[in-house]
Amino acid sequence: LGRTKGDRARSQQTLEFLRDVAATTSDEATRLTAIEALGNSKSELVHADLVDHADRGRPADERRAAARALATLDLPRSREYLAAELATETDPAVRTTAVGSLAGHAKYVPLVADVALRDEDAAVRRAALHALAEGSDRAARAAVERVREEGPDAELREEAARLLEARG
């Protein structure tokens, strides 16, 4: 955010404004837009605010916006938070965003593979499979092969086969 002292000050003011709007406005659309704008800031300073908005006590739309913002923020601690949320989050849209944010990160291949094989929601399993397919390492490919062999439904197994064929 910004390069000169004046730019940094304006950026800081913008972040404070967005934080305030996200925390206090009663208009849902405005609140959700402010939450997503916090993520677009790419500032480490907003991580804690976004985690607060992702809390399970918040409305589902707010958790979804916060998950998208955390994924956009793309910090290691944001990925850690989203990875941890996969185990307990009830909203499939939040889980889908979480697995998408882990794509291409070898550290999370076992977790994403587990989601692809075991999540109760077919759309989340499919998103996890695609996140695995984005990986370029052997572990990611092996996980896609495992989904092809052990996936919980024929559609997912076929999708895994198509992804493997497309990658050669």
VEXDOLO-34829 format. One record per atom (N, C-alpha, C): residue number from 1; atom name; x, y negated, z. Coordinates in Angstrom, 1 decimal, decimal comma, m for minus. Each point is the difference from the previous one (the first is absolute). Example, Ala and Ser with C-alpha at 12.3 -4.5 7.8 and 13.67 -1.06 7.14 Angstrom:
2
[1; "N"; [13,2; 5,7; 7,8]]
[1; "CA"; [m0,9; m1,2; 0,0]]
[1; "C"; [0,9; m1,2; 0,0]]
[2; "N"; [m0,4; m1,1; m0,7]]
[2; "CA"; [0,9; m1,1; 0,0]]
[2; "C"; [m0,8; m1,1; 0,8]]
***
This chain:
168
[1; "N"; [0,8; 1,2; 0,0]]
[1; "CA"; [m0,8; m1,2; 0,0]]
[1; "C"; [0,9; m1,2; 0,0]]
[2; "N"; [0,1; m0,7; m1,1]]
[2; "CA"; [0,6; m1,3; 0,0]]
[2; "C"; [1,5; 0,0; 0,1]]
[3; "N"; [0,7; m1,0; m0,5]]
[3; "CA"; [1,4; 0,0; 0,0]]
[3; "C"; [0,6; m1,2; 0,8]]
[4; "N"; [m0,7; m1,2; m0,1]]
[4; "CA"; [0,5; m1,1; 0,8]]
[4; "C"; [m0,7; m0,1; 1,3]]
[5; "N"; [0,5; m0,9; 0,9]]
[5; "CA"; [m0,7; m0,1; 1,3]]
[5; "C"; [m1,4; m0,5; m0,2]]
[6; "N"; [m0,3; m0,8; m1,0]]
[6; "CA"; [m1,4; m0,5; m0,2]]
[6; "C"; [m0,8; 1,1; m0,5]]
[7; "N"; [0,5; 0,9; m0,9]]
[7; "CA"; [m0,7; 1,1; m0,6]]
[7; "C"; [m0,3; 1,0; 1,2]]
[8; "N"; [1,0; 0,3; 0,8]]
[8; "CA"; [m0,2; 0,9; 1,1]]
[8; "C"; [m1,1; m0,5; 1,0]]
[9; "N"; [0,0; m1,3; 0,2]]
[9; "CA"; [m1,0; m0,6; 1,0]]
[9; "C"; [m1,4; 0,1; m0,6]]
[10; "N"; [m0,1; m0,2; m1,3]]
[10; "CA"; [m1,3; 0,1; m0,7]]
[10; "C"; [m0,5; 1,5; 0,0]]
[11; "N"; [1,0; 0,9; m0,2]]
[11; "CA"; [m0,3; 1,4; 0,0]]
[11; "C"; [m0,5; 0,4; 1,3]]
[12; "N"; [0,7; m0,4; 1,1]]
[12; "CA"; [m0,4; 0,3; 1,3]]
[12; "C"; [m1,4; m0,5; 0,3]]
[13; "N"; [m0,3; m1,3; m0,4]]
[13; "CA"; [m1,3; m0,5; 0,2]]
[13; "C"; [m1,1; 0,8; m0,7]]
[14; "N"; [0,4; 0,5; m1,2]]
[14; "CA"; [m1,0; 0,8; m0,8]]
[14; "C"; [m0,2; 1,3; 0,7]]
[15; "N"; [1,0; 0,6; 0,5]]
[15; "CA"; [m0,2; 1,3; 0,8]]
[15; "C"; [m0,8; m0,3; 1,2]]
[16; "N"; [0,2; m1,0; 0,7]]
[16; "CA"; [m0,8; m0,3; 1,2]]
[16; "C"; [m1,4; m0,3; m0,3]]
[17; "N"; [m0,3; m0,7; m1,1]]
[17; "CA"; [m1,3; m0,2; m0,5]]
[17; "C"; [m0,7; 1,4; m0,3]]
[18; "N"; [0,7; 0,8; m0,8]]
[18; "CA"; [m0,6; 1,3; m0,4]]
[18; "C"; [m0,3; 0,9; 1,3]]
[19; "N"; [1,0; 0,0; 0,9]]
[19; "CA"; [m0,2; 0,7; 1,2]]
[19; "C"; [m1,3; m0,5; 0,8]]
[20; "N"; [m0,1; m1,3; 0,1]]
[20; "CA"; [m1,2; m0,5; 0,6]]
[20; "C"; [m1,3; 0,3; m0,7]]
[21; "N"; [0,0; m0,1; m1,3]]
[21; "CA"; [m1,2; 0,3; m0,8]]
[21; "C"; [m0,3; 1,5; 0,2]]
[22; "N"; [1,0; 0,9; m0,1]]
[22; "CA"; [m0,2; 1,4; 0,1]]
[22; "C"; [m0,6; 0,4; 1,4]]
[23; "N"; [0,5; m0,7; 1,0]]
[23; "CA"; [m0,4; 0,3; 1,4]]
[23; "C"; [m1,3; m0,6; 0,4]]
[24; "N"; [m0,4; m1,2; m0,5]]
[24; "CA"; [m1,1; m0,7; 0,5]]
[24; "C"; [m1,2; m0,2; m0,9]]
[25; "N"; [0,1; 0,1; m1,2]]
[25; "CA"; [m1,1; m0,3; m0,9]]
[25; "C"; [m1,1; 1,1; 0,1]]
[26; "N"; [m1,3; m0,5; m0,1]]
[26; "CA"; [m1,1; 1,0; 0,1]]
[26; "C"; [m0,4; 0,4; m1,4]]
[27; "N"; [0,5; m0,6; m1,0]]
[27; "CA"; [m0,3; 0,3; m1,4]]
[27; "C"; [0,9; 1,2; m0,4]]
[28; "N"; [m0,7; 1,2; m0,2]]
[28; "CA"; [0,8; 1,2; m0,3]]
[28; "C"; [0,9; m0,1; m1,2]]
[29; "N"; [m0,5; m0,5; m1,1]]
[29; "CA"; [0,8; m0,1; m1,3]]
[29; "C"; [1,2; m0,9; 0,2]]
[30; "N"; [m0,2; m1,1; 0,8]]
[30; "CA"; [1,2; m0,9; 0,2]]
[30; "C"; [1,0; 0,7; 0,9]]
[31; "N"; [m0,5; 0,7; 1,0]]
[31; "CA"; [0,9; 0,7; 0,9]]
[31; "C"; [0,8; 1,1; m0,7]]
[32; "N"; [m0,7; 0,8; m0,9]]
[32; "CA"; [0,7; 1,0; m0,7]]
[32; "C"; [1,0; m0,6; m1,0]]
[33; "N"; [m0,3; m1,1; m0,6]]
[33; "CA"; [0,9; m0,6; m0,9]]
[33; "C"; [1,2; m0,5; 0,7]]
[34; "N"; [m0,2; m0,6; 1,2]]
[34; "CA"; [1,2; m0,5; 0,8]]
[34; "C"; [0,9; 1,2; 0,4]]
[35; "N"; [m0,6; 1,1; 0,4]]
[35; "CA"; [0,8; 1,2; 0,4]]
[35; "C"; [0,8; 0,4; m1,2]]
[36; "N"; [m0,6; 0,1; m1,1]]
[36; "CA"; [0,8; 0,5; m1,2]]
[36; "C"; [1,1; m1,0; m0,4]]
[37; "N"; [m0,3; m1,3; 0,2]]
[37; "CA"; [1,0; m1,1; m0,3]]
[37; "C"; [1,2; 0,1; 1,0]]
[38; "N"; [m0,3; 0,4; 1,2]]
[38; "CA"; [1,1; 0,2; 0,9]]
[38; "C"; [1,0; 1,1; m0,5]]
[39; "N"; [m0,6; 1,1; m0,5]]
[39; "CA"; [0,9; 1,0; m0,6]]
[39; "C"; [0,7; m0,5; m1,2]]
[40; "N"; [m0,6; m0,8; m0,8]]
[40; "CA"; [0,6; m0,6; m1,2]]
[40; "C"; [1,1; m0,9; 0,3]]
[41; "N"; [0,0; m0,5; 1,2]]
[41; "CA"; [1,1; m0,9; 0,4]]
[41; "C"; [1,4; 0,7; 0,1]]
[42; "N"; [m0,1; 1,3; 0,1]]
[42; "CA"; [1,3; 0,8; 0,1]]
[42; "C"; [0,8; m0,4; 1,2]]
[43; "N"; [m0,6; m0,6; 1,0]]
[43; "CA"; [0,8; m0,5; 1,2]]
[43; "C"; [m0,1; 1,0; 1,1]]
[44; "N"; [1,2; 0,4; 0,5]]
[44; "CA"; [0,0; 0,9; 1,2]]
[44; "C"; [m0,8; m0,6; 1,2]]
[45; "N"; [m0,2; m1,3; 0,0]]
[45; "CA"; [m0,6; m0,6; 1,1]]
[45; "C"; [m1,5; 0,3; 0,2]]
[46; "N"; [m0,6; 0,6; m1,1]]
[46; "CA"; [m1,4; 0,3; 0,1]]
[46; "C"; [m0,3; 1,5; 0,3]]
[47; "N"; [1,0; 0,8; 0,1]]
[47; "CA"; [m0,2; 1,4; 0,2]]
[47; "C"; [m1,0; 0,3; 1,2]]
[48; "N"; [0,3; m0,6; 1,2]]
[48; "CA"; [m0,8; 0,2; 1,2]]
[48; "C"; [m1,4; m0,4; m0,2]]
[49; "N"; [m0,2; m1,1; m0,7]]
[49; "CA"; [m1,4; m0,5; m0,3]]
[49; "C"; [m0,7; 1,0; m0,8]]
[50; "N"; [0,6; 0,6; m1,0]]
[50; "CA"; [m0,6; 1,0; m0,9]]
[50; "C"; [m0,3; 1,2; 0,8]]
[51; "N"; [0,9; 0,5; 0,8]]
[51; "CA"; [m0,3; 1,2; 0,8]]
[51; "C"; [m1,2; m0,3; 0,9]]
[52; "N"; [m0,1; m1,2; 0,6]]
[52; "CA"; [m1,2; m0,3; 0,8]]
[52; "C"; [m1,3; 0,1; m0,8]]
[53; "N"; [0,1; m0,5; m1,3]]
[53; "CA"; [m1,2; 0,1; m0,8]]
[53; "C"; [m0,3; 1,4; m0,5]]
[54; "N"; [1,0; 0,9; 0,1]]
[54; "CA"; [m0,2; 1,4; m0,4]]
[54; "C"; [m0,5; 0,9; 1,1]]
[55; "N"; [m0,1; m0,6; 1,2]]
[55; "CA"; [m0,4; 0,8; 1,2]]
[55; "C"; [m1,4; 0,7; m0,3]]
[56; "N"; [m0,1; 1,2; 0,5]]
[56; "CA"; [m1,2; 0,8; m0,2]]
[56; "C"; [m1,3; m0,7; 0,6]]
[57; "N"; [0,2; m0,9; 0,9]]
[57; "CA"; [m1,2; m0,7; 0,6]]
[57; "C"; [m0,5; m1,1; m1,0]]
[58; "N"; [0,7; m0,3; m1,0]]
[58; "CA"; [m0,5; m1,0; m1,0]]
[58; "C"; [m0,9; 0,7; m1,0]]
[59; "N"; [m0,8; m0,9; m0,7]]
[59; "CA"; [m0,9; 0,5; m1,1]]
[59; "C"; [0,8; 0,7; m1,1]]
[60; "N"; [m0,6; 0,9; m0,7]]
[60; "CA"; [0,7; 0,8; m1,0]]
[60; "C"; [0,5; m0,9; m1,1]]
[61; "N"; [m0,7; m1,0; m0,4]]
[61; "CA"; [0,5; m0,9; m1,1]]
[61; "C"; [1,3; m0,7; 0,4]]
[62; "N"; [0,0; m0,4; 1,3]]
[62; "CA"; [1,2; m0,7; 0,5]]
[62; "C"; [1,2; 0,9; 0,1]]
[63; "N"; [m0,3; 1,3; 0,4]]
[63; "CA"; [1,1; 1,0; 0,1]]
[63; "C"; [0,6; 0,2; m1,4]]
[64; "N"; [m1,0; 0,1; m1,0]]
[64; "CA"; [0,5; 0,3; m1,4]]
[64; "C"; [0,8; m1,2; m0,5]]
[65; "N"; [m0,4; m1,2; 0,2]]
[65; "CA"; [0,8; m1,2; m0,4]]
[65; "C"; [1,3; 0,0; 0,7]]
[66; "N"; [0,1; 0,3; 1,3]]
[66; "CA"; [1,2; 0,0; 0,7]]
[66; "C"; [1,0; 1,1; m0,5]]
[67; "N"; [m0,6; 1,2; m0,3]]
[67; "CA"; [0,8; 1,0; m0,6]]
[67; "C"; [0,6; m0,4; m1,3]]
[68; "N"; [m0,8; m0,6; m0,9]]
[68; "CA"; [0,5; m0,5; m1,3]]
[68; "C"; [1,1; m1,0; 0,2]]
[69; "N"; [m0,2; m0,9; 1,0]]
[69; "CA"; [1,0; m1,0; 0,3]]
[69; "C"; [1,3; 0,6; 0,5]]
[70; "N"; [m0,1; 0,9; 0,9]]
[70; "CA"; [1,2; 0,7; 0,5]]
[70; "C"; [0,7; 0,7; m1,1]]
[71; "N"; [m0,7; 0,6; m0,9]]
[71; "CA"; [0,6; 0,7; m1,1]]
[71; "C"; [0,7; m1,0; m0,9]]
[72; "N"; [m0,6; m1,2; m0,2]]
[72; "CA"; [0,6; m1,0; m0,8]]
[72; "C"; [1,2; m0,6; 0,6]]
[73; "N"; [m0,1; m0,1; 1,4]]
[73; "CA"; [1,2; m0,5; 0,7]]
[73; "C"; [1,2; 0,9; m0,2]]
[74; "N"; [m0,2; 1,3; m0,1]]
[74; "CA"; [1,0; 1,0; m0,3]]
[74; "C"; [1,3; m0,1; 0,8]]
[75; "N"; [m0,3; m0,1; 1,3]]
[75; "CA"; [1,2; 0,1; 1,0]]
[75; "C"; [0,1; 1,4; 0,5]]
[76; "N"; [1,2; 0,4; 0,4]]
[76; "CA"; [0,1; 1,3; 0,6]]
[76; "C"; [m1,0; 0,2; 1,2]]
[77; "N"; [m0,1; m1,0; 0,9]]
[77; "CA"; [m0,9; 0,2; 1,1]]
[77; "C"; [m1,5; 0,0; m0,4]]
[78; "N"; [m0,3; m0,6; m1,2]]
[78; "CA"; [m1,4; 0,0; m0,5]]
[78; "C"; [m0,3; 1,4; m0,5]]
[79; "N"; [1,0; 0,6; m0,7]]
[79; "CA"; [m0,2; 1,4; m0,4]]
[79; "C"; [m0,1; 1,0; 1,1]]
[80; "N"; [0,8; m0,3; 1,1]]
[80; "CA"; [m0,1; 0,9; 1,2]]
[80; "C"; [m1,4; m0,1; 0,6]]
[81; "N"; [m0,5; m1,2; 0,1]]
[81; "CA"; [m1,3; m0,2; 0,6]]
[81; "C"; [m1,1; 0,8; m0,9]]
[82; "N"; [0,1; m0,3; m1,3]]
[82; "CA"; [m1,0; 0,7; m0,9]]
[82; "C"; [0,1; 1,5; 0,0]]
[83; "N"; [1,3; 0,5; 0,1]]
[83; "CA"; [0,2; 1,5; 0,1]]
[83; "C"; [m0,7; 0,5; 1,3]]
[84; "N"; [0,2; m0,7; 1,1]]
[84; "CA"; [m0,6; 0,4; 1,3]]
[84; "C"; [m1,5; 0,0; m0,1]]
[85; "N"; [m0,5; m0,9; m0,7]]
[85; "CA"; [m1,5; m0,2; m0,1]]
[85; "C"; [m0,6; 1,2; m0,8]]
[86; "N"; [0,7; 0,6; m0,8]]
[86; "CA"; [m0,5; 1,1; m0,8]]
[86; "C"; [m0,7; 1,1; 0,9]]
[87; "N"; [0,6; 0,2; 1,1]]
[87; "CA"; [m0,5; 1,1; 0,9]]
[87; "C"; [m1,3; m0,3; 0,7]]
[88; "N"; [m0,3; m1,3; 0,2]]
[88; "CA"; [m1,2; m0,4; 0,8]]
[88; "C"; [m1,0; m0,8; m0,7]]
[89; "N"; [0,4; m0,7; m1,1]]
[89; "CA"; [m1,0; m0,9; m0,7]]
[89; "C"; [m1,1; 0,8; m0,6]]
[90; "N"; [m1,2; m0,5; 0,3]]
[90; "CA"; [m1,3; 0,6; m0,5]]
[90; "C"; [m0,4; m0,4; m1,4]]
[91; "N"; [0,5; m1,2; m0,4]]
[91; "CA"; [m0,5; m0,6; m1,3]]
[91; "C"; [0,9; 0,6; m1,1]]
[92; "N"; [m0,6; 0,7; m1,0]]
[92; "CA"; [0,8; 0,5; m1,1]]
[92; "C"; [0,7; m1,1; m0,8]]
[93; "N"; [m0,6; m1,2; m0,2]]
[93; "CA"; [0,7; m1,0; m0,7]]
[93; "C"; [1,3; m0,5; 0,7]]
[94; "N"; [0,0; 0,0; 1,3]]
[94; "CA"; [1,2; m0,4; 0,7]]
[94; "C"; [1,0; 1,1; m0,2]]
[95; "N"; [m0,4; 1,3; 0,1]]
[95; "CA"; [1,0; 1,1; m0,2]]
[95; "C"; [0,5; 0,0; m1,4]]
[96; "N"; [m0,8; m0,3; m1,0]]
[96; "CA"; [0,4; m0,1; m1,4]]
[96; "C"; [1,1; m1,1; m0,1]]
[97; "N"; [m0,3; m1,1; 0,5]]
[97; "CA"; [1,0; m1,1; 0,0]]
[97; "C"; [1,3; 0,4; 0,7]]
[98; "N"; [m0,1; 0,7; 1,1]]
[98; "CA"; [1,2; 0,4; 0,8]]
[98; "C"; [0,8; 1,0; m0,9]]
[99; "N"; [m0,6; 1,0; m0,6]]
[99; "CA"; [0,9; 0,9; m0,7]]
[99; "C"; [0,6; m0,7; m1,2]]
[100; "N"; [m0,7; m0,9; m0,6]]
[100; "CA"; [0,5; m0,8; m1,2]]
[100; "C"; [1,2; m0,8; 0,4]]
[101; "N"; [0,0; m0,5; 1,2]]
[101; "CA"; [1,2; m0,8; 0,5]]
[101; "C"; [1,2; 0,8; 0,3]]
[102; "N"; [m0,2; 1,3; 0,1]]
[102; "CA"; [1,1; 0,9; 0,3]]
[102; "C"; [0,6; 0,6; m1,2]]
[103; "N"; [m0,6; m0,2; m1,2]]
[103; "CA"; [0,5; 0,5; m1,2]]
[103; "C"; [1,4; m0,4; m0,3]]
[104; "N"; [0,8; 1,0; m0,4]]
[104; "CA"; [1,4; m0,3; m0,4]]
[104; "C"; [1,0; m0,1; 1,2]]
[105; "N"; [m0,5; 0,3; 1,2]]
[105; "CA"; [0,9; 0,0; 1,1]]
[105; "C"; [0,1; 1,4; 0,5]]
[106; "N"; [1,2; 0,5; m0,2]]
[106; "CA"; [0,3; 1,5; 0,2]]
[106; "C"; [m0,3; 0,4; 1,5]]
[107; "N"; [0,2; m0,9; 0,9]]
[107; "CA"; [m0,2; 0,2; 1,4]]
[107; "C"; [m1,4; 0,5; 0,3]]
[108; "N"; [m1,0; m0,4; m0,8]]
[108; "CA"; [m1,4; 0,3; 0,2]]
[108; "C"; [m0,6; 1,1; m0,8]]
[109; "N"; [0,9; 0,6; m0,9]]
[109; "CA"; [m0,5; 1,1; m0,8]]
[109; "C"; [m0,7; 1,1; 0,8]]
[110; "N"; [0,5; 0,5; 1,1]]
[110; "CA"; [m0,7; 1,1; 0,7]]
[110; "C"; [m1,4; m0,5; 0,5]]
[111; "N"; [m0,1; m1,2; 0,5]]
[111; "CA"; [m1,2; m0,6; 0,5]]
[111; "C"; [m1,0; m0,1; m1,1]]
[112; "N"; [0,4; m0,6; m1,1]]
[112; "CA"; [m0,9; m0,2; m1,2]]
[112; "C"; [m0,5; 1,4; m0,5]]
[113; "N"; [0,9; 0,9; m0,1]]
[113; "CA"; [m0,3; 1,4; m0,5]]
[113; "C"; [m1,1; 0,6; 0,9]]
[114; "N"; [0,2; m0,2; 1,3]]
[114; "CA"; [m1,0; 0,5; 1,0]]
[114; "C"; [m1,4; m0,6; m0,3]]
[115; "N"; [0,0; m1,3; m0,2]]
[115; "CA"; [m1,3; m0,7; m0,3]]
[115; "C"; [m0,6; 0,5; m1,3]]
[116; "N"; [0,9; 0,2; m1,0]]
[116; "CA"; [m0,5; 0,6; m1,3]]
[116; "C"; [m0,7; 1,3; 0,1]]
[117; "N"; [0,6; 0,8; 1,0]]
[117; "CA"; [m0,6; 1,4; 0,2]]
[117; "C"; [m1,1; 0,1; 1,0]]
[118; "N"; [m0,1; m1,0; 0,9]]
[118; "CA"; [m0,9; 0,2; 1,1]]
[118; "C"; [m1,0; m1,1; 0,3]]
[119; "N"; [0,1; m1,2; m0,6]]
[119; "CA"; [m0,9; m1,0; 0,3]]
[119; "C"; [m1,4; 0,4; m0,4]]
[120; "N"; [m1,0; m0,4; 0,8]]
[120; "CA"; [m1,4; 0,4; m0,2]]
[120; "C"; [m0,6; m0,7; m1,3]]
[121; "N"; [0,6; m1,1; m0,4]]
[121; "CA"; [m0,6; m0,8; m1,1]]
[121; "C"; [0,8; 0,3; m1,3]]
[122; "N"; [m0,8; 0,4; m1,0]]
[122; "CA"; [0,7; 0,3; m1,3]]
[122; "C"; [0,7; m1,2; m0,6]]
[123; "N"; [m0,5; m1,2; 0,1]]
[123; "CA"; [0,7; m1,2; m0,6]]
[123; "C"; [1,3; m0,2; 0,8]]
[124; "N"; [0,0; 0,2; 1,3]]
[124; "CA"; [1,3; m0,2; 0,7]]
[124; "C"; [1,0; 1,1; m0,4]]
[125; "N"; [m0,5; 1,2; m0,2]]
[125; "CA"; [0,9; 1,1; m0,4]]
[125; "C"; [0,6; m0,3; m1,4]]
[126; "N"; [m0,8; m0,5; m0,9]]
[126; "CA"; [0,4; m0,4; m1,3]]
[126; "C"; [1,0; m1,1; 0,0]]
[127; "N"; [m0,2; m1,0; 0,8]]
[127; "CA"; [0,9; m1,2; 0,2]]
[127; "C"; [1,3; 0,5; 0,5]]
[128; "N"; [0,0; 1,0; 1,0]]
[128; "CA"; [1,2; 0,5; 0,5]]
[128; "C"; [0,8; 0,8; m1,0]]
[129; "N"; [m0,7; 0,7; m0,8]]
[129; "CA"; [0,7; 0,8; m1,1]]
[129; "C"; [0,7; m1,0; m1,0]]
[130; "N"; [m0,7; m1,1; m0,3]]
[130; "CA"; [0,6; m1,0; m0,9]]
[130; "C"; [1,2; m0,7; 0,6]]
[131; "N"; [m0,1; m0,2; 1,3]]
[131; "CA"; [1,1; m0,6; 0,8]]
[131; "C"; [1,2; 0,9; m0,1]]
[132; "N"; [m0,2; 1,3; 0,2]]
[132; "CA"; [1,1; 1,0; m0,1]]
[132; "C"; [0,6; 0,0; m1,4]]
[133; "N"; [m0,9; m0,1; m1,1]]
[133; "CA"; [0,5; 0,1; m1,3]]
[133; "C"; [0,8; m1,3; m0,4]]
[134; "N"; [m0,1; m1,0; 0,8]]
[134; "CA"; [0,8; m1,2; m0,3]]
[134; "C"; [1,5; 0,2; 0,5]]
[135; "N"; [0,2; 1,0; 0,9]]
[135; "CA"; [1,3; 0,2; 0,5]]
[135; "C"; [0,9; 0,6; m1,0]]
[136; "N"; [1,3; m0,3; 0,1]]
[136; "CA"; [0,9; 0,5; m1,0]]
[136; "C"; [0,9; 1,1; 0,5]]
[137; "N"; [m0,1; 0,3; 1,3]]
[137; "CA"; [0,9; 1,0; 0,5]]
[137; "C"; [m0,6; 1,4; 0,0]]
[138; "N"; [0,8; 1,0; 0,3]]
[138; "CA"; [m0,4; 1,4; m0,1]]
[138; "C"; [m1,1; 0,3; 1,0]]
[139; "N"; [0,0; m0,6; 1,1]]
[139; "CA"; [m1,0; 0,3; 1,1]]
[139; "C"; [m1,4; m0,4; m0,5]]
[140; "N"; [0,0; m1,2; m0,7]]
[140; "CA"; [m1,3; m0,5; m0,5]]
[140; "C"; [m0,5; 1,0; m1,1]]
[141; "N"; [0,8; 0,4; m0,9]]
[141; "CA"; [m0,4; 0,9; m1,0]]
[141; "C"; [m0,4; 1,4; 0,6]]
[142; "N"; [0,7; 0,4; 1,0]]
[142; "CA"; [m0,4; 1,3; 0,6]]
[142; "C"; [m1,3; m0,1; 0,7]]
[143; "N"; [m0,3; m1,2; 0,6]]
[143; "CA"; [m1,3; m0,2; 0,6]]
[143; "C"; [m1,1; 0,0; m1,0]]
[144; "N"; [0,2; m0,6; m1,2]]
[144; "CA"; [m1,0; 0,0; m1,0]]
[144; "C"; [m0,2; 1,4; m0,5]]
[145; "N"; [1,0; 0,8; m0,1]]
[145; "CA"; [m0,1; 1,4; m0,4]]
[145; "C"; [m0,8; 0,8; 1,1]]
[146; "N"; [0,3; m0,3; 1,3]]
[146; "CA"; [m0,8; 0,6; 1,0]]
[146; "C"; [m1,5; m0,3; m0,1]]
[147; "N"; [m0,3; m1,3; m0,3]]
[147; "CA"; [m1,4; m0,3; m0,1]]
[147; "C"; [m0,6; 0,7; m1,2]]
[148; "N"; [0,8; 0,2; m1,1]]
[148; "CA"; [m0,5; 0,7; m1,1]]
[148; "C"; [m0,4; 1,5; 0,4]]
[149; "N"; [0,8; 0,6; 0,9]]
[149; "CA"; [m0,2; 1,3; 0,4]]
[149; "C"; [m1,0; 0,2; 1,1]]
[150; "N"; [0,0; m0,9; 1,0]]
[150; "CA"; [m0,7; 0,1; 1,2]]
[150; "C"; [m1,1; m1,0; 0,2]]
[151; "N"; [m0,2; m0,9; m0,9]]
[151; "CA"; [m1,0; m1,1; 0,1]]
[151; "C"; [m1,4; 0,6; 0,4]]
[152; "N"; [m0,7; m0,8; 0,8]]
[152; "CA"; [m1,3; 0,5; 0,6]]
[152; "C"; [m1,1; 0,1; m1,1]]
[153; "N"; [0,2; m0,6; m1,1]]
[153; "CA"; [m1,1; 0,1; m1,0]]
[153; "C"; [0,6; 0,1; m1,4]]
[154; "N"; [m0,7; 0,6; m1,0]]
[154; "CA"; [0,5; 0,2; m1,3]]
[154; "C"; [0,3; m1,3; m0,7]]
[155; "N"; [m0,8; m1,0; 0,2]]
[155; "CA"; [0,3; m1,3; m0,7]]
[155; "C"; [1,3; m0,6; 0,4]]
[156; "N"; [0,3; 0,1; 1,3]]
[156; "CA"; [1,3; m0,5; 0,5]]
[156; "C"; [1,2; 0,8; m0,6]]
[157; "N"; [m0,2; 1,3; 0,0]]
[157; "CA"; [1,1; 0,9; m0,5]]
[157; "C"; [0,2; m0,3; m1,5]]
[158; "N"; [m1,1; m0,2; m0,7]]
[158; "CA"; [0,2; m0,3; m1,5]]
[158; "C"; [0,6; m1,4; m0,2]]
[159; "N"; [m0,3; m1,0; 0,9]]
[159; "CA"; [0,6; m1,3; m0,1]]
[159; "C"; [1,5; 0,1; 0,3]]
[160; "N"; [0,4; 0,8; 1,0]]
[160; "CA"; [1,4; 0,3; 0,3]]
[160; "C"; [0,7; 0,6; m1,2]]
[161; "N"; [m0,6; 1,0; m0,7]]
[161; "CA"; [0,6; 0,6; m1,1]]
[161; "C"; [0,2; m1,0; m1,2]]
[162; "N"; [m1,0; m0,9; m0,2]]
[162; "CA"; [0,1; m1,0; m1,0]]
[162; "C"; [1,2; m1,0; 0,3]]
[163; "N"; [0,1; m0,4; 1,3]]
[163; "CA"; [1,1; m0,9; 0,4]]
[163; "C"; [1,3; 0,6; m0,2]]
[164; "N"; [0,1; 1,3; 0,3]]
[164; "CA"; [1,3; 0,7; m0,2]]
[164; "C"; [0,4; 0,1; m1,4]]
[165; "N"; [m1,0; 0,3; m0,8]]
[165; "CA"; [0,2; 0,2; m1,5]]
[165; "C"; [0,4; m1,4; m0,6]]
[166; "N"; [m0,6; m1,0; 0,4]]
[166; "CA"; [0,3; m1,4; m0,5]]
[166; "C"; [1,4; m0,4; 0,4]]
[167; "N"; [0,5; 0,4; 1,1]]
[167; "CA"; [1,4; m0,3; 0,5]]
[167; "C"; [1,1; 0,9; m0,6]]
[168; "N"; [m0,5; 1,1; m0,6]]
[168; "CA"; [1,0; 0,9; m0,6]]
[168; "C"; [0,8; 0,8; 0,9]]
***
